[in-house]
Amino acid sequence: MQTHSLLRIDCAAALLGASPPPGWVTEALLRAPWVVVRRAPLQDGLLPVGVRGAVRAARFAAWLPPGRVRD
């Protein structure tokens, strides 16, 4: 996977982070269950991903276990 690759995931519960995701993240992933790979190194085997919201200011960085990527 490369930076900016789109990955399909099951749900917002698959995301790990230092803080719980804001409400818009769950809503965005219900509409379109895709995250984008961020420019960051793997951390403990977790993929750096981000969720994009409806507006440019709506961005959420998180980590994703590789096993939570759907085919």
PyMOL commands that set and color helices and strands:
alter all, ss='L'
color gray80, all
select helices_A, chain A and resi 12-14+23-31+66-68
alter helices_A, ss='H'
color red, helices_A
select strands_A, chain A and resi 6-8+34-37+47-52+59-64
alter strands_A, ss='S'
color yellow, strands_A
deselect
rebuild
show_as cartoon
